[in-house]
Amino acid sequence: MLTITSKQRSLSWQFKPILIQFFMHLFFARFFLLLCLTILLNTPASASECSAQDDEYAASWDNYYSPEGARAFGLKIQKFVKEKDLKGIFSLVNGELQSGPRKRFIAHKSFDEVFDTAWIDLVVAQEPACSPVGWRGFMLGHGLVWYNKTEAGWNILSMNGAADERPATKSAGWYFDERLLHPLCFSRPEISGDNFEEFADAYDISDLQKLLRAPGLFMGSKISDYAPIRPSWCSSAEPCQTVSLATELDQCKPDNFAFEERDGTVWITGSLDGGNAEHQYSVLKELDSASCSKLAPDIGVDCLESHLLSVGDYIGGSMGWDISFGIYGMFDLPKVGPSILPLLFFQNKNDALNYLDQD
């Protein structure tokens, strides 16, 4: 029979606290290891996903963004989309979207009323990038969502494919005396602004940006001659297409011309020089004569009709469609006759609709 002496019993009691501490440390070490693994496996990819090449590309853009910040913002967008948090995703929009629904339109809608399942799946499926698509910025869903870092910080610029706000209009095109106005009847600044700059030079207008934004304010004051002018880029010997602000009505409503009505727009193919450019316009909203006249206070004649239009051209290439949003008015100009004049332009459709809602 094994006999435990008092000395052995004393030693066992001395080692017992040490054994308890050992097993407690072992338990907590295993628990901490499992906790770390769980956090690691459930944490989204970190900024280390971005490469040295991403850093080099950011440097070529003067580091206006950080690759890590770009990726983090993309993940933030996807988080709101997965949670169907409509308020959250629009909190990432500074002002109004360049393309997509305006905040007033979605104010009382649910997420599913604005974005369908296919849209959600595409946006969350694409891995957020560390580098932009050139000057266009960053995208998700193969272009459904565009975002970038601006002076105001990271924000969403466009959300394409969402529910579209369609103002109630009588028809896609502008009709006058029962004739449809032609898509080439609406003068607007070119991408470069050169055509409007010609008028700034010809009529000694120092504020070119104001002319580009609100040409109606110069009609009848600085600009009193509405005849087309020959641009400075044309040599004296060669034939050259003139530029104009006013378009005579007789030139805008031919007896008939071939056009299609596509998704609420008047659409034609072909240009004055015989090219294959595409042109389209649509009526977004009608204005009353009083509101129209306020936009050209010095013109000296009443506004006969006025509309907010979307006007666009496509000449091919990666730039895509050049679309502008502006208010046009029809005036019976002295020595010219009924003519269409550009009065006020906007950065995007949402800004234009907001302006009219406040008017």
C-alpha positions as semicolon CSV with decimal commas, in nm:
position;residue;x (nm);y (nm);z (nm)
1;M;0,000;0,000;0,000
2;L;0,131;0,344;-0,108
3;T;0,162;0,583;0,184
4;I;0,177;0,962;0,132
5;T;0,388;1,125;0,392
6;S;0,311;1,461;0,542
7;K;0,611;1,608;0,361
8;Q;0,486;1,487;0,022
9;R;0,138;1,617;0,100
10;S;0,288;1,954;0,181
11;L;0,478;1,966;-0,151
12;S;0,164;1,880;-0,351
13;W;-0,020;2,172;-0,196
14;Q;0,269;2,401;-0,284
15;F;0,261;2,301;-0,654
16;K;-0,117;2,312;-0,690
17;P;-0,144;2,696;-0,743
18;I;0,134;2,673;-1,002
19;L;-0,055;2,405;-1,196
20;I;-0,377;2,603;-1,183
21;Q;-0,200;2,912;-1,317
22;F;-0,038;2,707;-1,594
23;F;-0,368;2,566;-1,715
24;M;-0,536;2,907;-1,692
25;H;-0,261;3,066;-1,904
26;L;-0,293;2,782;-2,154
27;F;-0,671;2,831;-2,176
28;F;-0,647;3,207;-2,230
29;A;-0,368;3,167;-2,486
30;R;-0,583;2,929;-2,691
31;F;-0,887;3,158;-2,654
32;F;-0,687;3,464;-2,770
33;L;-0,550;3,270;-3,069
34;L;-0,900;3,163;-3,176
35;L;-1,027;3,520;-3,132
36;C;-0,751;3,659;-3,354
37;L;-0,821;3,401;-3,624
38;T;-1,193;3,480;-3,615
39;I;-1,132;3,855;-3,653
40;L;-0,882;3,798;-3,932
41;L;-1,116;3,572;-4,129
42;N;-1,414;3,807;-4,096
43;T;-1,240;4,138;-4,161
44;P;-1,262;4,280;-4,519
45;A;-0,945;4,300;-4,720
46;S;-0,721;4,574;-4,585
47;A;-0,523;4,848;-4,753
48;S;-0,239;4,603;-4,803
49;E;-0,439;4,473;-5,100
50;C;-0,307;4,774;-5,293
51;S;0,024;4,725;-5,472
52;A;0,337;4,927;-5,537
53;Q;0,209;4,983;-5,891
54;D;-0,105;5,142;-5,743
55;D;0,115;5,378;-5,541
56;E;0,313;5,469;-5,853
57;Y;-0,006;5,538;-6,048
58;A;-0,136;5,759;-5,766
59;A;0,191;5,953;-5,781
60;S;0,133;6,014;-6,154
61;W;-0,192;6,185;-6,051
62;D;-0,006;6,399;-5,794
63;N;-0,138;6,179;-5,512
64;Y;-0,477;6,353;-5,504
65;Y;-0,602;6,022;-5,364
66;S;-0,449;5,732;-5,173
67;P;-0,497;5,379;-5,309
68;E;-0,591;5,260;-4,960
69;G;-0,850;5,539;-4,925
70;A;-1,000;5,456;-5,263
71;R;-1,042;5,091;-5,175
72;A;-1,185;5,171;-4,834
73;F;-1,446;5,404;-4,985
74;G;-1,546;5,139;-5,239
75;L;-1,595;4,889;-4,957
76;K;-1,804;5,145;-4,769
77;I;-2,033;5,186;-5,070
78;Q;-2,072;4,809;-5,098
79;K;-2,154;4,784;-4,728
80;F;-2,448;5,025;-4,764
81;V;-2,565;4,844;-5,078
82;K;-2,555;4,503;-4,907
83;E;-2,751;4,646;-4,613
84;K;-2,995;4,820;-4,853
85;D;-2,933;5,143;-4,664
86;L;-3,069;5,410;-4,899
87;K;-3,004;5,694;-4,656
88;G;-2,651;5,569;-4,598
89;I;-2,555;5,545;-4,964
90;F;-2,692;5,893;-5,041
91;S;-2,500;6,032;-4,743
92;L;-2,193;5,965;-4,958
93;V;-2,324;6,203;-5,228
94;N;-2,207;6,563;-5,201
95;G;-2,491;6,777;-5,336
96;E;-2,660;6,599;-5,626
97;L;-2,548;6,314;-5,848
98;Q;-2,409;6,403;-6,189
99;S;-2,609;6,111;-6,324
100;G;-2,874;5,925;-6,130
101;P;-3,175;6,005;-5,912
102;R;-3,183;6,330;-5,720
103;K;-3,229;6,332;-5,345
104;R;-3,576;6,482;-5,362
105;F;-3,689;6,198;-5,589
106;I;-3,575;5,921;-5,352
107;A;-3,673;6,094;-5,027
108;H;-3,984;5,881;-4,968
109;K;-3,881;5,565;-5,152
110;S;-3,741;5,234;-5,030
111;F;-3,408;5,095;-5,145
112;D;-3,581;4,834;-5,362
113;E;-3,784;5,104;-5,537
114;V;-3,463;5,274;-5,650
115;F;-3,224;4,983;-5,715
116;D;-3,320;4,638;-5,845
117;T;-3,161;4,304;-5,759
118;A;-2,947;4,290;-6,074
119;W;-2,802;4,633;-5,990
120;I;-2,719;4,525;-5,636
121;D;-2,553;4,203;-5,751
122;L;-2,329;4,381;-6,001
123;V;-2,221;4,653;-5,759
124;V;-2,126;4,417;-5,475
125;A;-1,959;4,161;-5,704
126;Q;-1,678;4,384;-5,832
127;E;-1,372;4,414;-5,610
128;P;-1,313;4,783;-5,524
129;A;-1,008;4,911;-5,710
130;C;-0,704;5,086;-5,570
131;S;-0,654;5,288;-5,891
132;P;-0,896;5,498;-6,101
133;V;-1,010;5,442;-6,457
134;G;-0,804;5,736;-6,580
135;W;-0,970;6,077;-6,549
136;R;-1,313;5,918;-6,502
137;G;-1,244;5,815;-6,143
138;F;-1,330;5,488;-5,969
139;M;-1,618;5,256;-6,047
140;L;-1,818;4,962;-5,919
141;G;-2,055;4,737;-6,111
142;H;-1,873;4,802;-6,439
143;G;-1,981;5,164;-6,442
144;L;-2,306;5,154;-6,246
145;V;-2,142;5,353;-5,966
146;W;-1,872;5,617;-6,016
147;Y;-1,689;5,784;-5,730
148;N;-1,381;5,993;-5,671
149;K;-1,199;6,216;-5,427
150;T;-1,273;6,586;-5,476
151;E;-1,207;6,899;-5,272
152;A;-1,501;6,792;-5,054
153;G;-1,344;6,449;-4,993
154;W;-1,455;6,109;-5,117
155;N;-1,802;6,106;-5,267
156;I;-2,022;5,922;-5,515
157;L;-2,057;6,110;-5,845
158;S;-2,298;5,894;-6,047
159;M;-2,530;5,598;-5,995
160;N;-2,643;5,471;-6,333
161;G;-2,917;5,215;-6,385
162;A;-3,124;5,336;-6,089
163;A;-3,490;5,435;-6,106
164;D;-3,520;5,727;-6,347
165;E;-3,710;6,046;-6,273
166;R;-3,916;6,129;-6,579
167;P;-4,086;6,469;-6,566
168;A;-4,428;6,473;-6,725
169;T;-4,410;6,629;-7,073
170;K;-4,654;6,639;-7,363
171;S;-4,402;6,496;-7,611
172;A;-4,037;6,403;-7,651
173;G;-3,968;6,697;-7,886
174;W;-4,047;7,066;-7,908
175;Y;-4,331;7,143;-8,147
176;F;-4,409;7,492;-8,275
177;D;-4,692;7,558;-8,520
178;E;-4,740;7,179;-8,526
179;R;-4,388;7,123;-8,657
180;L;-4,111;6,942;-8,472
181;L;-3,794;7,142;-8,409
182;H;-3,473;6,988;-8,539
183;P;-3,203;6,861;-8,293
184;L;-2,941;7,094;-8,449
185;C;-3,142;7,405;-8,362
186;F;-3,013;7,446;-8,008
187;S;-2,693;7,643;-7,966
188;R;-2,479;7,538;-7,671
189;P;-2,115;7,558;-7,561
190;E;-1,883;7,305;-7,718
191;I;-1,671;7,095;-7,481
192;S;-1,388;7,343;-7,527
193;G;-1,620;7,644;-7,501
194;D;-1,450;7,792;-7,808
195;N;-1,773;7,878;-7,991
196;F;-1,903;8,091;-7,703
197;E;-1,557;8,242;-7,652
198;E;-1,585;8,381;-8,005
199;F;-1,887;8,583;-7,893
200;A;-1,708;8,694;-7,577
201;D;-1,426;8,831;-7,794
202;A;-1,658;8,983;-8,054
203;Y;-1,873;9,167;-7,798
204;D;-1,606;9,247;-7,541
205;I;-1,746;9,020;-7,269
206;S;-1,481;8,977;-7,000
207;D;-1,666;8,716;-6,791
208;L;-1,656;8,411;-7,019
209;Q;-1,774;8,174;-6,744
210;K;-2,087;8,383;-6,691
211;L;-2,157;8,374;-7,065
212;L;-2,114;7,997;-7,068
213;R;-2,349;7,961;-6,773
214;A;-2,615;8,228;-6,836
215;P;-2,601;8,362;-7,194
216;G;-2,953;8,505;-7,159
217;L;-2,820;8,780;-6,932
218;F;-2,617;8,923;-7,222
219;M;-2,896;8,920;-7,482
220;G;-3,008;9,273;-7,566
221;S;-2,730;9,433;-7,363
222;K;-2,379;9,323;-7,459
223;I;-2,514;9,115;-7,747
224;S;-2,760;9,302;-7,967
225;D;-2,667;9,158;-8,307
226;Y;-2,781;8,798;-8,337
227;A;-2,628;8,727;-8,678
228;P;-2,387;8,433;-8,702
229;I;-2,017;8,517;-8,691
230;R;-1,715;8,368;-8,867
231;P;-1,488;8,209;-8,605
232;S;-1,127;8,318;-8,569
233;W;-0,995;7,968;-8,635
234;C;-1,102;7,994;-9,000
235;S;-0,863;8,137;-9,254
236;S;-0,995;8,409;-9,483
237;A;-0,965;8,191;-9,792
238;E;-1,137;7,870;-9,691
239;P;-1,509;7,801;-9,658
240;C;-1,600;7,783;-9,292
241;Q;-1,906;7,708;-9,084
242;T;-2,022;8,007;-8,884
243;V;-2,115;7,998;-8,516
244;S;-2,431;8,148;-8,371
245;L;-2,623;8,195;-8,051
246;A;-2,964;8,258;-8,204
247;T;-3,117;8,007;-8,445
248;E;-3,391;8,133;-8,674
249;L;-3,712;7,936;-8,645
250;D;-3,736;7,882;-9,022
251;Q;-3,411;7,683;-9,002
252;C;-3,539;7,478;-8,710
253;K;-3,860;7,332;-8,840
254;P;-3,810;7,176;-9,181
255;D;-4,122;7,032;-9,340
256;N;-3,994;6,683;-9,264
257;F;-3,676;6,513;-9,155
258;A;-3,593;6,155;-9,067
259;F;-3,581;6,093;-8,694
260;E;-3,648;5,828;-8,435
261;E;-3,806;5,861;-8,096
262;R;-3,587;5,664;-7,859
263;D;-3,667;5,645;-7,490
264;G;-3,832;5,984;-7,489
265;T;-3,576;6,160;-7,712
266;V;-3,577;6,289;-8,069
267;W;-3,284;6,112;-8,234
268;I;-3,114;6,164;-8,572
269;T;-2,798;6,041;-8,742
270;G;-2,593;6,272;-8,963
271;S;-2,450;6,622;-8,939
272;L;-2,423;6,937;-9,145
273;D;-2,087;6,829;-9,287
274;G;-2,223;6,489;-9,391
275;G;-2,063;6,295;-9,107
276;N;-2,210;6,008;-8,909
277;A;-2,252;6,194;-8,583
278;E;-2,562;6,124;-8,375
279;H;-2,774;6,399;-8,224
280;Q;-3,062;6,389;-7,979
281;Y;-3,268;6,611;-7,755
282;S;-3,563;6,577;-7,523
283;V;-3,799;6,812;-7,345
284;L;-3,766;6,779;-6,968
285;K;-4,001;7,055;-6,858
286;E;-4,197;7,349;-6,996
287;L;-4,154;7,698;-6,853
288;D;-4,407;7,980;-6,855
289;S;-4,330;8,296;-7,052
290;A;-4,272;8,508;-6,741
291;S;-4,005;8,273;-6,603
292;C;-3,841;8,263;-6,944
293;S;-3,833;8,642;-6,981
294;K;-3,658;8,680;-6,644
295;L;-3,363;8,488;-6,786
296;A;-3,317;8,748;-7,064
297;P;-3,426;9,072;-6,892
298;D;-3,271;9,311;-7,149
299;I;-3,380;9,145;-7,471
300;G;-3,672;9,385;-7,521
301;V;-3,930;9,133;-7,648
302;D;-4,151;8,879;-7,479
303;C;-4,066;8,512;-7,461
304;L;-4,310;8,314;-7,673
305;E;-4,226;7,964;-7,548
306;S;-3,963;7,805;-7,329
307;H;-3,842;7,456;-7,234
308;L;-3,574;7,288;-7,029
309;L;-3,396;7,055;-7,271
310;S;-3,142;6,778;-7,266
311;V;-2,929;6,812;-7,582
312;G;-2,657;6,568;-7,685
313;D;-2,414;6,474;-7,961
314;Y;-2,202;6,166;-8,020
315;I;-1,917;6,176;-8,272
316;G;-1,752;5,846;-8,174
317;G;-1,451;5,770;-7,958
318;S;-1,411;5,698;-7,589
319;M;-1,554;6,032;-7,473
320;G;-1,907;5,907;-7,532
321;W;-2,205;6,141;-7,552
322;D;-2,161;6,513;-7,490
323;I;-2,488;6,607;-7,319
324;S;-2,589;6,943;-7,179
325;F;-2,894;7,063;-6,990
326;G;-3,026;7,409;-7,056
327;I;-3,325;7,637;-7,074
328;Y;-3,409;7,773;-7,420
329;G;-3,655;8,042;-7,516
330;M;-3,825;8,144;-7,838
331;F;-3,830;8,519;-7,910
332;D;-3,948;8,724;-8,207
333;L;-3,624;8,918;-8,255
334;P;-3,624;9,250;-8,444
335;K;-3,482;9,216;-8,801
336;V;-3,445;8,841;-8,746
337;G;-3,786;8,699;-8,666
338;P;-3,883;8,411;-8,435
339;S;-3,562;8,254;-8,305
340;I;-3,446;8,011;-8,037
341;L;-3,194;8,139;-7,784
342;P;-2,999;7,960;-7,509
343;L;-3,070;8,123;-7,174
344;L;-2,929;7,920;-6,885
345;F;-2,717;7,604;-6,858
346;F;-2,670;7,356;-6,573
347;Q;-2,405;7,104;-6,472
348;N;-2,653;6,818;-6,480
349;K;-3,022;6,731;-6,499
350;N;-3,064;6,720;-6,122
351;D;-2,937;7,076;-6,078
352;A;-3,171;7,190;-6,356
353;L;-3,479;7,027;-6,202
354;N;-3,391;7,161;-5,858
355;Y;-3,363;7,511;-6,004
356;L;-3,708;7,490;-6,160
357;D;-3,859;7,350;-5,840
358;Q;-3,729;7,656;-5,652
359;D;-3,833;7,906;-5,918
